Amino acid sequence: LGVIHATKPFFSVQFHPEASGGPTDTDFLFDMFLDKVHSGKPPVTISYMAPRPYVKKVLLLGSGGLSIGQAGEFDYSGSQAIKALKEMGVYSVLINPNIATVQTSHGLANKVYFYPLT
């Protein structure tokens, strides 16, 4: 999955963990990058921070049951969300029925409840 801007020298790619990418399947991306570097144009830098709404607390629904090879990306993304909320000073409440996840690690979320959601 990738995005290429129509008029600006921006491109991005995201790999799915089950895509089984090989060593040469993304050579074209590296070639595009080198073309941009060798074009002689100065790099484009954009700095923009969207205004943040004032939020005091956030309720996160955890990744649930994990088994080998399944749902690990949800545990990772949820734990990263909790870390980002902590950096922003937002109180996080996590509901996750599985005690064996990164999200439920001691000290990550402000409050953790181990309840199944149906």
ROSE-4610 file (N, C-alpha, C; in Angstrom, 1 decimal, always signed):
// ROSE-4610
residu = [L/L/L/G/G/G/V/V/V/I/I/I/H/H/H/A/A/A/T/T/T/K/K/K/P/P/P/F/F/F/F/F/F/S/S/S/V/V/V/Q/Q/Q/F/F/F/H/H/H/P/P/P/E/E/E/A/A/A/S/S/S/G/G/G/G/G/G/P/P/P/T/T/T/D/D/D/T/T/T/D/D/D/F/F/F/L/L/L/F/F/F/D/D/D/M/M/M/F/F/F/L/L/L/D/D/D/K/K/K/V/V/V/H/H/H/S/S/S/G/G/G/K/K/K/P/P/P/P/P/P/V/V/V/T/T/T/I/I/I/S/S/S/Y/Y/Y/M/M/M/A/A/A/P/P/P/R/R/R/P/P/P/Y/Y/Y/V/V/V/K/K/K/K/K/K/V/V/V/L/L/L/L/L/L/L/L/L/G/G/G/S/S/S/G/G/G/G/G/G/L/L/L/S/S/S/I/I/I/G/G/G/Q/Q/Q/A/A/A/G/G/G/E/E/E/F/F/F/D/D/D/Y/Y/Y/S/S/S/G/G/G/S/S/S/Q/Q/Q/A/A/A/I/I/I/K/K/K/A/A/A/L/L/L/K/K/K/E/E/E/M/M/M/G/G/G/V/V/V/Y/Y/Y/S/S/S/V/V/V/L/L/L/I/I/I/N/N/N/P/P/P/N/N/N/I/I/I/A/A/A/T/T/T/V/V/V/Q/Q/Q/T/T/T/S/S/S/H/H/H/G/G/G/L/L/L/A/A/A/N/N/N/K/K/K/V/V/V/Y/Y/Y/F/F/F/Y/Y/Y/P/P/P/L/L/L/T/T/T]
num = [1/1/1/2/2/2/3/3/3/4/4/4/5/5/5/6/6/6/7/7/7/8/8/8/9/9/9/10/10/10/11/11/11/12/12/12/13/13/13/14/14/14/15/15/15/16/16/16/17/17/17/18/18/18/19/19/19/20/20/20/21/21/21/22/22/22/23/23/23/24/24/24/25/25/25/26/26/26/27/27/27/28/28/28/29/29/29/30/30/30/31/31/31/32/32/32/33/33/33/34/34/34/35/35/35/36/36/36/37/37/37/38/38/38/39/39/39/40/40/40/41/41/41/42/42/42/43/43/43/44/44/44/45/45/45/46/46/46/47/47/47/48/48/48/49/49/49/50/50/50/51/51/51/52/52/52/53/53/53/54/54/54/55/55/55/56/56/56/57/57/57/58/58/58/59/59/59/60/60/60/61/61/61/62/62/62/63/63/63/64/64/64/65/65/65/66/66/66/67/67/67/68/68/68/69/69/69/70/70/70/71/71/71/72/72/72/73/73/73/74/74/74/75/75/75/76/76/76/77/77/77/78/78/78/79/79/79/80/80/80/81/81/81/82/82/82/83/83/83/84/84/84/85/85/85/86/86/86/87/87/87/88/88/88/89/89/89/90/90/90/91/91/91/92/92/92/93/93/93/94/94/94/95/95/95/96/96/96/97/97/97/98/98/98/99/99/99/100/100/100/101/101/101/102/102/102/103/103/103/104/104/104/105/105/105/106/106/106/107/107/107/108/108/108/109/109/109/110/110/110/111/111/111/112/112/112/113/113/113/114/114/114/115/115/115/116/116/116/117/117/117/118/118/118]
x = [+0.9/+0.0/+0.9/+0.7/+1.5/+0.7/+1.3/+0.7/+1.8/+1.5/+2.4/+1.7/+2.2/+1.6/+1.7/+0.6/+0.6/+1.5/+1.8/+2.6/+3.8/+3.9/+5.0/+5.8/+7.1/+8.0/+7.8/+6.6/+6.3/+5.8/+6.3/+5.7/+5.9/+5.1/+5.1/+4.7/+5.1/+4.6/+4.4/+3.4/+3.2/+3.1/+3.8/+3.8/+2.9/+2.2/+1.3/+2.2/+2.1/+3.0/+2.9/+1.8/+1.6/+2.0/+2.5/+2.8/+3.9/+4.8/+5.9/+6.8/+7.2/+8.0/+9.3/+9.9/+11.2/+12.2/+13.5/+14.5/+14.5/+13.8/+13.8/+12.4/+11.4/+10.0/+9.8/+10.7/+10.5/+11.7/+12.4/+13.5/+13.1/+11.9/+11.4/+11.3/+10.9/+10.9/+12.2/+13.2/+14.6/+15.1/+14.7/+15.1/+14.4/+13.1/+12.4/+13.1/+13.5/+14.2/+15.5/+16.3/+17.5/+17.3/+16.3/+15.9/+15.7/+14.9/+14.6/+15.9/+16.8/+18.0/+18.9/+19.0/+19.9/+19.3/+18.1/+17.4/+18.0/+18.7/+19.3/+18.4/+17.1/+16.1/+16.3/+16.2/+16.3/+15.2/+15.4/+14.4/+13.2/+12.1/+10.9/+10.6/+10.5/+10.1/+8.9/+7.9/+6.7/+6.5/+6.2/+6.0/+4.6/+3.8/+2.4/+1.9/+1.4/+0.8/-0.7/-1.5/-3.0/-3.3/-4.3/-4.7/-5.3/-4.9/-5.4/-6.6/-7.6/-8.8/-8.4/-9.0/-8.7/-9.4/-8.6/-9.2/-8.5/-9.3/-8.7/-8.5/-9.5/-9.5/-9.8/-9.2/-9.5/-9.7/-10.8/-11.1/-10.6/-9.7/-9.1/-9.6/-10.1/-10.5/-9.3/-8.8/-7.6/-7.7/-6.5/-6.4/-7.1/-7.5/-8.1/-7.2/-7.7/-6.9/-5.9/-4.7/-3.6/-3.2/-2.9/-2.3/-1.2/-0.3/+0.9/+0.5/+1.0/+0.8/-0.5/-1.3/-2.5/-2.7/-3.1/-3.5/-2.3/-1.1/+0.0/+0.1/-0.3/-0.2/-1.2/-2.3/-3.3/-2.7/-2.0/-1.4/-0.3/+0.5/+1.5/+0.9/-0.1/-0.6/-1.3/-2.0/-2.6/-1.6/-0.5/+0.5/+1.1/+1.3/+1.9/+0.9/-0.4/-1.4/-1.4/-1.3/-1.2/+0.0/+1.2/+2.4/+2.2/+1.6/+1.4/+0.4/-0.6/-1.5/-0.8/+0.1/+0.8/+1.7/+2.3/+3.2/+2.4/+1.1/+0.3/-0.4/-0.2/-0.8/-2.2/-2.7/-4.1/-4.2/-5.1/-5.3/-5.9/-5.3/-5.8/-6.4/-7.6/-8.2/-8.3/-7.8/-7.7/-8.6/-9.4/-10.2/-9.6/-9.1/-8.5/-8.7/-9.3/-9.5/-8.2/-7.2/-6.0/-4.9/-4.4/-3.3/-2.0/-1.8/-0.5/-0.3/-0.5/-0.2/+0.7/+1.3/+2.1/+1.3/+0.1/-0.8/-1.1/-1.1/-1.5/-0.3/+0.9/+2.1/+1.9/+2.5/+2.4/+3.0/+2.2/+2.7/+2.4/+1.9/+1.7/+0.4/-0.8/-2.0/-2.2/-3.0/-3.2/-4.1/-5.1/-6.0/-6.3/-6.2/-6.4/-7.5/-8.5/-9.5/-9.5/-9.4/-9.4/-10.8/-11.5/-12.9/-13.1/-13.8/-14.1/-15.2/-15.1/-16.1/-16.9/-18.2/-19.0/-19.9]
y = [-1.2/+0.0/+1.2/+2.2/+3.3/+4.5/+5.7/+7.0/+7.8/+8.3/+9.2/+10.5/+11.6/+12.9/+13.2/+13.8/+14.1/+15.1/+16.2/+17.3/+17.5/+17.0/+17.3/+16.0/+16.2/+15.0/+14.2/+13.8/+13.1/+11.7/+10.7/+9.3/+8.6/+7.6/+6.9/+5.5/+4.5/+3.2/+2.5/+1.6/+0.9/-0.6/-1.4/-2.8/-3.6/-4.5/-5.4/-6.5/-6.9/-7.9/-9.2/-9.5/-10.8/-10.8/-9.6/-9.5/-10.4/-10.8/-11.6/-11.0/-9.7/-9.0/-9.6/-9.6/-10.1/-9.0/-9.3/-8.3/-7.4/-7.7/-6.8/-6.3/-6.6/-6.2/-4.7/-4.0/-2.5/-1.8/-2.4/-1.6/-0.3/-0.4/+0.8/+2.0/+1.8/+2.9/+3.5/+2.6/+3.1/+3.9/+3.4/+4.2/+5.5/+5.6/+6.9/+7.8/+7.3/+8.1/+8.7/+7.8/+8.3/+9.3/+9.1/+10.1/+11.5/+11.5/+12.7/+13.4/+12.6/+13.1/+13.6/+12.9/+13.3/+14.4/+14.8/+15.8/+17.2/+17.4/+18.7/+19.7/+19.3/+20.3/+20.3/+21.4/+21.4/+20.6/+20.0/+19.2/+20.1/+19.5/+20.2/+19.8/+20.9/+20.6/+21.3/+20.6/+21.1/+20.9/+21.9/+21.8/+22.3/+21.5/+21.8/+21.0/+21.7/+21.0/+21.5/+20.5/+20.8/+21.1/+22.0/+22.4/+21.1/+20.9/+19.8/+20.1/+19.3/+19.5/+19.2/+19.9/+19.7/+18.4/+17.4/+16.1/+15.8/+15.4/+15.1/+13.6/+12.8/+11.3/+10.6/+9.5/+8.7/+7.2/+6.6/+5.2/+4.4/+3.4/+2.6/+1.2/+0.6/-0.8/-1.6/-2.5/-3.3/-4.2/-4.9/-5.8/-7.1/-7.4/-8.7/-9.9/-11.0/-12.2/-12.3/-12.6/-12.8/-14.2/-14.6/-15.9/-15.7/-16.7/-16.6/-16.2/-15.1/-14.6/-13.9/-13.6/-12.9/-11.7/-10.6/-9.5/-8.7/-9.1/-8.4/-7.0/-6.7/-5.3/-4.4/-5.0/-4.2/-3.9/-4.9/-4.7/-3.6/-3.7/-2.7/-1.3/-1.2/+0.1/+0.7/-0.2/+0.3/+0.8/+0.1/+0.5/+1.8/+2.0/+3.3/+4.4/+4.1/+5.2/+5.6/+4.6/+4.9/+5.8/+5.4/+6.2/+7.7/+7.8/+9.2/+10.0/+9.3/+10.0/+10.5/+9.6/+9.9/+11.2/+11.2/+12.4/+13.6/+13.5/+14.7/+15.1/+14.3/+14.6/+14.2/+13.2/+12.7/+11.5/+11.4/+10.3/+9.2/+8.0/+6.9/+5.7/+5.3/+4.1/+3.0/+1.9/+0.7/-0.4/-0.9/-2.1/-3.2/-4.3/-5.4/-6.7/-7.7/-8.9/-9.8/-9.4/-10.3/-9.6/-10.3/-9.7/-9.9/-10.7/-11.0/-10.1/-8.8/-7.9/-6.8/-6.1/-5.0/-3.8/-3.7/-2.6/-2.6/-3.8/-4.0/-4.0/-3.6/-3.5/-2.5/-2.8/-1.9/-0.5/+0.5/+1.9/+2.4/+1.6/+2.2/+3.1/+2.4/+3.2/+3.7/+4.7/+5.2/+4.3/+3.7/+2.7/+1.6/+0.3/-0.8/-1.7/-2.1/-3.0/-4.2/-5.4/-6.7/-7.3/-6.8/-7.3/-7.6/-8.8/-9.1/-8.2/-7.8/-6.9/-7.8/-7.8/-8.6/-7.7]
z = [+0.0/+0.0/+0.0/-0.9/-0.9/-1.4/-1.2/-1.6/-2.2/-3.4/-4.1/-4.4/-4.0/-4.3/-5.8/-6.4/-7.8/-8.3/-7.4/-7.9/-7.0/-5.8/-4.9/-4.8/-4.4/-4.3/-3.0/-2.7/-1.5/-1.9/-1.2/-1.3/-0.1/+0.2/+1.4/+1.1/+1.9/+1.7/+3.1/+3.2/+4.4/+4.0/+4.8/+4.5/+5.4/+4.9/+5.7/+6.2/+7.5/+8.0/+7.4/+6.7/+6.0/+4.5/+4.1/+2.6/+2.2/+3.1/+2.7/+1.6/+1.9/+0.9/+0.7/-0.5/-0.7/-0.8/-1.1/-1.1/-2.2/-3.3/-4.5/-4.9/-4.1/-4.5/-4.3/-3.6/-3.5/-4.1/-5.0/-5.6/-6.2/-6.8/-7.5/-6.5/-5.3/-4.3/-4.0/-3.9/-3.7/-4.9/-6.1/-7.4/-7.4/-7.0/-6.9/-6.0/-4.8/-3.8/-4.4/-5.0/-5.6/-6.7/-7.5/-8.6/-7.9/-6.8/-6.1/-5.6/-5.0/-4.5/-5.6/-6.7/-7.8/-8.7/-8.5/-9.3/-9.1/-8.0/-7.7/-7.1/-7.0/-6.4/-4.9/-4.2/-2.7/-2.1/-1.0/-0.3/+0.1/+0.1/+0.6/+2.0/+2.8/+4.2/+4.6/+5.1/+5.6/+7.0/+7.8/+9.2/+9.5/+10.0/+10.3/+11.5/+12.4/+13.6/+13.7/+13.5/+13.6/+15.0/+15.2/+16.6/+17.2/+18.5/+19.2/+20.0/+20.0/+20.8/+22.3/+23.2/+24.6/+25.1/+25.4/+25.9/+27.2/+28.2/+29.5/+29.7/+29.2/+29.3/+28.0/+27.8/+26.6/+27.1/+26.6/+26.8/+25.6/+25.9/+24.8/+25.0/+23.9/+23.9/+23.4/+24.3/+24.0/+22.9/+22.6/+21.5/+21.7/+22.9/+23.2/+23.2/+22.9/+23.0/+21.9/+22.2/+21.2/+21.1/+19.9/+19.7/+18.7/+18.6/+17.8/+16.4/+15.9/+14.6/+14.3/+15.4/+15.2/+16.2/+15.7/+16.4/+17.1/+16.8/+17.4/+17.0/+15.8/+15.3/+16.1/+16.5/+17.3/+18.7/+19.3/+20.6/+20.4/+19.4/+19.2/+19.0/+18.1/+17.8/+19.0/+19.8/+21.0/+22.0/+22.2/+23.2/+22.7/+21.4/+20.9/+21.1/+21.0/+21.2/+22.7/+23.6/+25.0/+25.3/+24.7/+25.0/+24.4/+23.3/+22.7/+23.6/+24.1/+25.0/+26.3/+26.8/+28.0/+27.8/+26.6/+26.2/+26.1/+25.7/+25.6/+26.9/+28.0/+29.2/+29.3/+28.5/+28.5/+29.4/+30.3/+31.1/+30.3/+30.3/+29.5/+30.4/+30.0/+30.6/+29.6/+29.9/+29.0/+29.5/+28.6/+28.9/+27.9/+28.5/+27.7/+28.5/+27.9/+28.6/+28.7/+28.1/+28.0/+28.9/+29.9/+30.7/+30.1/+29.0/+28.4/+27.2/+27.3/+26.2/+26.6/+25.7/+26.0/+26.5/+26.0/+26.4/+27.9/+28.5/+29.9/+30.8/+30.3/+31.1/+32.2/+33.3/+34.5/+34.2/+34.4/+34.3/+32.9/+32.0/+30.6/+30.6/+30.8/+30.8/+32.3/+32.5/+33.8/+34.6/+33.9/+34.6/+33.6/+34.1/+33.3/+33.9/+33.1/+33.5/+32.7/+33.3/+32.6/+32.5/+31.6/+31.3/+29.9/+29.6/+28.2/+27.7/+26.5/+25.9/+24.9/+24.9/+24.0/+23.2]
